[in-house]
């Protein structure tokens, strides 16, 4: 049933426009790919994003970085998905949904960068994961799924070196980011209900709305970088690595998974980051890291999704 939804989504204009570039066989393989794969792809690019952001952090404020991330992603989605057509053909309820998701994306990214400017990334990531636990708990019915969630939580806590902070403002930004990330999961799942293709098309419209919402927040801080081509390229790199590819992967996964299953599978992100670090950066995992990865994998393997999202 989930594969059928994904295939239906591939009939969306987003993919019709790509038919000459994407043969039907490839489209079918994308639709049929296991959702776990999209988490791995998302994680790889999610952790490449900071490498581009380093150039920006040295030259503009964190809100300027947030603006670059959303602006570059919105521009790419605009060329690909033509968001004005999505808004024009949507009913009132869908327009409201897209605007809410756009506001969520703008505020979530801003809060995230404000948080990591004051707190260790591990603490921000942990607070964000706590929010996903709440989403994962909603709708759990089988005892095995509670056990699976417990294993995944334990694995993530082992993998993330958490250091608490007394920075109240930073903790506030991190808490806001966590709440907005929960909201993103709920709203993102809503736009994926008609399949991945329709979901990505709606995501492009929501990102266009996010660009409008983030203008008064970060444009003034980013404008000084617009005169430097290298910084513009870094901003585009942040947008592609941290937003475009991960959010598309989210839609490909959300269209096949129940919301609570998707939330649990987010535990794969830090596990994948550890494995990528070992392969790409020769950062050999410790025994503690291996234990964390095994617990996450055990939780994912034990979890049994519902029959429909």
LOTIBA-36401 format. One record per atom (N, C-alpha, C): x, y, z; atom name. Coordinates in steps of 0.05 Angstrom, whole numbers, m for minus. Example, Ala and Ser with C-alpha at 12.3 -4.5 7.8 and 13.67 -1.06 7.14 Angstrom:
# LOTIBA-36401
u;v;w;atome
264;m114;156;N
246;m90;156;CA
264;m66;156;C
257;m45;142;N
273;m21;143;CA
258;1;157;C
# end
This chain:
# LOTIBA-36401
u;v;w;atome
17;m24;0;N
0;0;0;CA
17;25;0;C
39;25;17;N
56;48;18;CA
71;52;m8;C
79;30;m21;N
93;33;m47;CA
74;44;m68;C
48;36;m66;N
29;46;m85;CA
25;76;m82;C
25;86;m57;N
23;115;m51;CA
47;129;m63;C
71;117;m59;N
95;130;m70;CA
94;132;m100;C
84;110;m113;N
82;110;m142;CA
62;130;m152;C
39;133;m138;N
19;153;m145;CA
32;181;m143;C
48;185;m123;N
61;211;m119;CA
79;218;m142;C
91;197;m155;N
109;202;m177;CA
94;213;m202;C
68;213;m202;N
52;224;m224;CA
49;254;m221;C
57;265;m198;N
55;294;m193;CA
72;309;m213;C
64;334;m220;N
79;350;m239;CA
109;352;m233;C
116;351;m207;N
144;351;m199;CA
160;330;m214;C
149;306;m216;N
163;284;m230;CA
156;283;m259;C
132;292;m267;N
126;293;m296;CA
145;311;m311;C
154;333;m298;N
173;351;m310;CA
200;338;m313;C
205;317;m299;N
231;304;m299;CA
232;279;m316;C
210;273;m330;N
209;247;m344;CA
231;242;m364;C
239;263;m378;N
260;259;m397;CA
287;253;m384;C
289;263;m358;N
314;259;m344;CA
312;234;m326;C
288;225;m319;N
285;203;m300;CA
267;182;m313;C
279;161;m325;N
263;139;m337;CA
244;127;m316;C
223;115;m327;N
203;103;m309;CA
214;82;m290;C
234;66;m301;N
246;45;m284;CA
260;57;m260;C
273;80;m264;N
287;93;m242;CA
267;104;m222;C
245;117;m232;N
225;127;m215;CA
212;106;m198;C
208;82;m210;N
196;60;m195;CA
215;51;m173;C
241;50;m179;N
261;41;m160;CA
262;61;m136;C
260;87;m142;N
260;107;m121;CA
236;103;m103;C
212;98;m115;N
188;94;m100;CA
189;69;m83;C
203;49;m93;N
204;23;m79;CA
226;21;m59;C
245;40;m59;N
268;39;m41;CA
259;39;m12;C
272;24;5;N
264;23;33;CA
268;50;46;C
249;59;63;N
251;85;76;CA
276;89;92;C
287;67;103;N
312;69;119;CA
335;81;102;C
334;75;76;N
355;86;58;CA
355;116;58;C
331;128;58;N
329;157;57;CA
339;170;83;C
337;156;105;N
348;167;130;CA
379;168;128;C
391;147;116;N
420;146;113;CA
429;169;95;C
416;172;72;N
423;193;53;CA
420;220;66;C
398;224;80;N
393;249;94;CA
415;255;114;C
422;235;130;N
443;238;150;CA
470;246;138;C
477;234;116;N
503;240;103;CA
504;269;96;C
483;279;82;N
483;307;73;CA
478;326;97;C
462;317;117;N
457;333;140;CA
482;341;154;C
501;323;155;N
527;328;168;CA
548;340;150;C
542;341;124;N
560;356;106;CA
554;386;108;C
529;393;115;N
521;421;116;CA
539;439;133;C
547;431;157;N
564;448;173;CA
591;454;161;C
601;437;143;N
626;443;130;CA
624;467;112;C
601;472;100;N
596;496;84;CA
590;520;103;C
577;514;125;N
569;536;143;CA
593;549;157;C
615;534;159;N
638;545;173;CA
647;571;160;C
647;572;133;N
655;596;119;CA
636;619;125;C
610;613;128;N
591;634;134;CA
593;644;163;C
596;626;182;N
597;633;210;CA
620;653;215;C
641;652;200;N
664;670;204;CA
659;698;193;C
638;701;178;N
633;726;164;CA
606;739;170;C
586;724;177;N
560;735;183;CA
548;722;208;C
527;734;218;N
514;724;242;CA
499;698;237;C
491;685;258;N
477;659;256;CA
450;663;241;C
437;685;246;N
412;690;232;CA
416;695;202;C
439;706;195;N
446;708;167;CA
451;681;154;C
463;663;169;N
466;635;159;CA
439;622;155;C
421;626;174;N
394;615;171;CA
381;625;146;C
384;651;141;N
372;663;117;CA
384;651;92;C
410;647;91;N
423;635;67;CA
413;607;63;C
410;592;85;N
401;564;83;CA
373;562;70;C
355;579;80;N
328;578;70;CA
326;591;43;C
339;613;38;N
338;627;13;CA
348;610;m10;C
371;597;m6;N
382;581;m28;CA
365;556;m33;C
354;544;m11;N
337;521;m15;CA
311;529;m29;C
300;552;m21;N
275;562;m34;CA
279;567;m64;C
303;578;m71;N
308;584;m99;CA
310;558;m115;C
324;538;m104;N
326;513;m118;CA
299;499;m121;C
283;499;m100;N
256;487;m101;CA
238;503;m121;C
242;529;m122;N
225;545;m140;CA
230;538;m169;C
255;533;m177;N
260;525;m205;CA
250;497;m210;C
250;480;m190;N
243;452;m194;CA
213;447;m191;C
200;459;m171;N
172;452;m165;CA
151;473;m172;C
160;497;m180;N
142;519;m187;CA
120;523;m166;C
128;533;m142;N
110;535;m120;CA
85;553;m125;C
88;572;m142;N
65;590;m148;CA
41;573;m159;C
48;552;m175;N
27;535;m186;CA
14;518;m164;C
30;510;m145;N
20;494;m122;CA
0;511;m106;C
8;536;m100;N
m10;553;m85;CA
m36;559;m100;C
m33;563;m126;N
m56;571;m143;CA
m76;549;m144;C
m67;524;m145;N
m85;501;m147;CA
m95;490;m121;C
m83;499;m99;N
m90;488;m72;CA
m116;500;m61;C
m130;484;m45;N
m153;494;m32;CA
m144;510;m7;C
m164;522;7;N
m157;540;29;CA
m142;525;51;C
m152;501;58;N
m140;485;79;CA
m110;478;73;C
m105;472;48;N
m78;465;39;CA
m60;490;40;C
m70;512;32;N
m55;537;33;CA
m47;543;62;C
m66;541;80;N
m60;545;108;CA
m38;526;118;C
m41;501;110;N
m21;480;118;CA
7;488;108;C
9;497;83;N
34;504;71;CA
46;529;85;C
29;548;91;N
39;572;105;CA
49;565;133;C
34;547;147;N
43;539;173;CA
70;524;172;C
73;507;152;N
98;492;149;CA
120;512;142;C
115;531;125;N
135;551;118;CA
144;567;142;C
125;576;159;N
132;591;183;CA
148;573;202;C
140;548;204;N
155;529;221;CA
184;526;211;C
188;522;185;N
215;519;175;CA
232;544;180;C
220;568;176;N
235;592;180;CA
244;596;209;C
225;592;227;N
230;595;256;CA
248;573;267;C
243;548;257;N
259;525;267;CA
288;529;260;C
294;536;235;N
322;540;227;CA
335;563;242;C
320;584;246;N
331;607;261;CA
337;600;290;C
318;586;303;N
322;578;330;CA
345;558;333;C
348;540;313;N
370;521;314;CA
397;535;314;C
401;554;295;N
427;567;294;CA
432;585;318;C
411;598;328;N
414;614;353;CA
422;596;376;C
411;571;377;N
417;553;398;CA
446;543;397;C
455;534;373;N
482;524;371;CA
503;546;373;C
495;571;371;N
514;593;376;CA
520;596;405;C
503;585;423;N
507;588;452;CA
511;562;467;C
504;540;454;N
505;514;468;CA
520;494;451;C
531;472;464;N
543;451;449;CA
523;438;430;C
532;431;406;N
514;419;387;CA
501;393;398;C
516;378;413;N
506;353;424;CA
482;358;442;C
482;379;458;N
460;385;475;CA
435;394;459;C
439;410;439;N
417;418;421;CA
405;394;408;C
422;376;398;N
413;352;384;CA
397;334;403;C
407;332;428;N
393;315;448;CA
365;326;454;C
363;352;458;N
337;364;464;CA
319;361;440;C
330;362;416;N
314;358;392;CA
303;330;391;C
320;311;399;N
312;283;398;CA
291;277;419;C
292;291;442;N
271;288;462;CA
243;294;450;C
242;314;433;N
217;321;420;CA
208;299;402;C
226;286;388;N
218;264;370;CA
208;240;386;C
218;237;411;N
209;215;427;CA
179;218;433;C
171;243;438;N
142;248;444;CA
125;241;419;C
135;247;395;N
121;240;371;CA
120;210;367;C
143;197;373;N
145;168;370;CA
126;154;389;C
123;164;413;N
105;152;433;CA
76;153;425;C
68;174;410;N
40;177;403;CA
33;155;382;C
14;139;389;N
4;119;371;CA
17;91;375;C
36;89;393;N
48;63;399;CA
27;45;413;C
25;21;404;N
5;2;416;CA
18;m24;424;C
37;m33;409;N
50;m59;415;CA
72;m56;435;C
75;m75;453;N
96;m75;473;CA
123;m75;460;C
126;m89;438;N
152;m91;424;CA
161;m63;414;C
141;m46;407;N
148;m20;397;CA
158;m1;420;C
147;m5;444;N
157;9;467;CA
186;1;473;C
191;m25;471;N
218;m35;475;CA
237;m25;454;C
227;m24;429;N
243;m13;407;CA
251;16;412;C
232;32;421;N
237;60;426;CA
257;63;449;C
255;46;470;N
273;47;492;CA
302;41;483;C
305;21;466;N
331;14;455;CA
343;37;439;C
326;49;422;N
336;71;405;CA
344;95;422;C
328;102;443;N
335;124;461;CA
362;119;475;C
365;94;485;N
390;87;498;CA
414;90;480;C
410;80;455;N
432;82;436;CA
440;111;429;C
420;128;425;N
425;156;419;CA
440;170;442;C
431;165;467;N
443;177;490;CA
472;168;493;C
478;144;485;N
505;134;486;CA
522;148;465;C
510;152;441;N
525;163;419;CA
530;193;422;C
512;207;435;N
514;236;437;CA
527;243;464;C
549;257;463;N
563;266;488;CA
549;291;498;C
531;288;517;N
514;310;526;CA
528;325;548;C
530;351;545;N
541;369;566;CA
521;390;571;C
511;391;596;N
490;410;603;CA
501;439;604;C
484;458;603;N
492;486;603;CA
473;502;620;C
483;524;631;N
467;542;647;CA
458;567;632;C
463;567;606;N
455;589;589;CA
425;588;584;C
410;603;599;N
381;602;597;CA
371;609;570;C
383;630;558;N
374;639;531;CA
379;617;511;C
403;605;512;N
410;584;494;CA
391;560;497;C
385;553;522;N
367;530;527;CA
338;537;517;C
331;562;519;N
305;570;508;CA
304;567;478;C
325;576;464;N
326;572;435;CA
325;542;428;C
340;526;443;N
340;497;438;CA
313;484;442;C
299;493;463;N
272;483;469;CA
253;491;447;C
255;516;437;N
238;525;416;CA
243;508;390;C
269;504;385;N
276;488;362;CA
265;460;363;C
266;447;387;N
256;420;391;CA
225;420;387;C
211;440;397;N
182;441;393;CA
175;444;364;C
190;461;350;N
185;466;322;CA
192;442;305;C
212;427;314;N
219;402;299;CA
197;382;301;C
185;380;325;N
161;363;328;CA
139;371;309;C
135;398;308;N
115;409;290;CA
121;402;261;C
147;404;254;N
155;398;226;CA
148;369;219;C
153;350;238;N
147;322;233;CA
117;319;227;C
100;332;244;N
71;329;241;CA
62;341;214;C
71;366;209;N
62;380;184;CA
74;367;160;C
100;359;162;N
113;346;139;CA
99;320;132;C
90;305;152;N
75;281;147;CA
49;286;133;C
36;308;141;N
10;316;128;CA
14;321;98;C
35;335;90;N
37;341;62;CA
46;317;46;C
55;296;59;N
64;272;45;CA
42;251;41;C
18;258;50;N
m4;238;50;CA
m12;229;22;C
m7;245;2;N
m15;237;m26;CA
9;226;m41;C
30;219;m27;N
53;208;m40;CA
77;226;m40;C
101;215;m46;N
125;231;m44;CA
127;254;m64;C
117;249;m89;N
119;269;m109;CA
102;294;m102;C
77;289;m94;N
60;311;m85;CA
72;325;m60;C
84;308;m42;N
96;319;m18;CA
119;338;m24;C
136;330;m43;N
159;347;m50;CA
150;373;m63;C
129;371;m80;N
117;394;m92;CA
107;414;m72;C
93;403;m52;N
83;420;m30;CA
105;431;m13;C
126;415;m9;N
149;424;6;CA
162;448;m7;C
163;448;m34;N
174;471;m49;CA
158;496;m44;C
131;493;m42;N
114;516;m37;CA
118;526;m8;C
120;507;11;N
125;514;39;CA
152;528;42;C
172;520;27;N
198;532;28;CA
197;561;17;C
181;565;m4;N
177;592;m14;CA
165;610;8;C
145;599;22;N
133;614;44;CA
154;619;66;C
171;599;72;N
192;602;92;CA
211;625;85;C
217;628;59;N
234;649;50;CA
222;677;57;C
196;679;53;N
183;705;59;CA
184;710;89;C
179;689;105;N
179;692;134;CA
206;698;146;C
227;687;133;N
254;691;144;CA
267;718;135;C
255;731;115;N
267;756;106;CA
271;777;128;C
251;783;144;N
255;803;166;CA
273;792;188;C
278;766;189;N
294;755;211;CA
324;756;204;C
331;748;180;N
360;745;174;CA
371;759;151;C
355;772;134;N
366;785;110;CA
386;807;116;C
380;824;136;N
398;846;143;CA
425;835;152;C
426;812;164;N
452;800;173;CA
466;786;150;C
452;779;129;N
464;764;107;CA
472;782;84;C
461;806;82;N
465;823;58;CA
494;829;53;C
511;831;74;N
539;838;70;CA
554;816;55;C
544;791;57;N
558;769;44;CA
551;767;15;C
531;781;6;N
522;778;m22;CA
542;790;m42;C
562;805;m32;N
582;816;m50;CA
606;797;m53;C
605;774;m40;N
628;755;m40;CA
619;729;m52;C
627;723;m77;N
618;698;m90;CA
624;673;m74;C
646;671;m61;N
653;647;m45;CA
632;642;m23;C
624;664;m10;N
604;662;11;CA
577;654;0;C
571;664;m23;N
545;657;m36;CA
545;627;m43;C
568;617;m53;N
570;588;m59;CA
568;572;m34;C
580;582;m12;N
578;567;14;CA
549;567;23;C
535;589;19;N
506;590;27;CA
490;571;11;C
496;569;m15;N
481;549;m32;CA
488;521;m22;C
513;516;m15;N
521;490;m5;CA
506;483;20;C
502;502;38;N
487;498;63;CA
458;491;56;C
447;506;38;N
419;501;30;CA
414;474;19;C
432;465;1;N
429;439;m12;CA
434;416;8;C
456;418;24;N
463;397;42;CA
445;395;66;C
437;418;77;N
422;418;102;CA
391;419;98;C
382;428;75;N
353;431;71;CA
342;415;47;C
353;420;23;N
341;409;m1;CA
341;378;0;C
365;367;2;N
367;338;1;CA
354;325;26;C
360;334;50;N
347;321;74;CA
317;323;73;C
306;346;66;N
277;350;66;CA
263;332;45;C
276;329;21;N
266;311;1;CA
266;283;11;C
288;275;24;N
290;248;35;CA
268;244;57;C
263;265;72;N
241;263;92;CA
215;256;79;C
209;270;56;N
184;264;43;CA
183;236;31;C
205;227;21;N
206;200;10;CA
202;179;32;C
211;185;56;N
207;167;79;CA
180;170;91;C
171;195;95;N
145;200;107;CA
122;189;91;C
125;188;65;N
103;178;48;CA
99;148;51;C
119;135;63;N
117;105;66;CA
114;96;95;C
116;115;114;N
117;107;142;CA
96;121;159;C
86;107;180;N
70;121;200;CA
87;142;214;C
74;162;225;N
88;185;237;CA
106;176;260;C
96;158;277;N
112;150;301;CA
136;133;292;C
133;117;271;N
155;101;260;CA
177;120;249;C
168;140;235;N
187;160;224;CA
203;173;247;C
189;180;268;N
202;193;290;CA
223;175;303;C
216;150;306;N
235;130;318;CA
259;127;300;C
255;126;274;N
278;122;255;CA
297;145;255;C
289;168;266;N
308;191;267;CA
332;184;285;C
329;163;301;N
352;153;316;CA
375;143;298;C
368;138;273;N
389;129;254;CA
408;151;247;C
400;177;251;N
417;199;243;CA
444;200;258;C
445;200;285;N
471;200;298;CA
486;175;294;C
472;152;291;N
486;127;285;CA
500;128;258;C
485;139;238;N
497;141;211;CA
520;161;211;C
518;183;227;N
540;202;229;CA
565;189;239;C
563;172;259;N
586;158;270;CA
599;140;249;C
582;126;234;N
592;108;213;CA
606;124;191;C
593;146;183;N
605;163;162;CA
631;174;171;C
633;183;196;N
658;193;207;CA
680;172;206;C
673;147;211;N
693;126;210;CA
703;121;182;C
684;121;162;N
691;115;135;CA
705;138;121;C
694;162;124;N
704;186;109;CA
727;200;124;C
724;202;150;N
744;218;165;CA
763;201;181;C
761;175;179;N
778;157;194;CA
776;161;224;C
752;169;233;N
747;172;262;CA
737;145;272;C
755;129;282;N
749;102;291;CA
730;102;315;C
707;89;312;N
688;89;335;CA
699;75;359;C
692;85;383;N
700;72;407;CA
681;49;413;C
687;33;433;N
669;11;441;CA
642;23;449;C
642;46;462;N
617;59;470;CA
601;66;445;C
614;77;424;N
600;84;400;CA
588;59;387;C
603;37;386;N
593;13;374;CA
568;3;389;C
569;4;416;N
546;m4;432;CA
522;13;426;C
526;39;423;N
504;58;416;CA
492;51;389;C
509;46;369;N
499;39;342;CA
483;13;343;C
494;m7;357;N
480;m33;359;CA
453;m30;372;C
451;m13;393;N
425;m9;406;CA
405;4;388;C
414;24;373;N
397;38;354;CA
387;18;332;C
406;3;321;N
398;m17;301;CA
379;m37;312;C
383;m46;337;N
365;m65;349;CA
337;m54;352;C
336;m28;360;N
310;m15;363;CA
295;m13;337;C
310;m5;316;N
298;m3;289;CA
289;m30;279;C
305;m51;284;N
298;m78;274;CA
273;m89;290;C
271;m82;315;N
249;m92;332;CA
223;m79;326;C
224;m53;318;N
200;m38;314;CA
183;m49;291;C
157;m51;295;N
139;m60;274;CA
120;m38;267;C
122;m26;243;N
104;m4;236;CA
75;m13;234;C
57;6;237;N
29;1;233;CA
25;m5;203;C
2;m15;196;N
m3;m23;168;CA
m7;1;150;C
m14;25;161;N
m16;49;145;CA
m8;73;161;C
2;95;149;N
11;118;163;CA
m12;131;178;C
# end
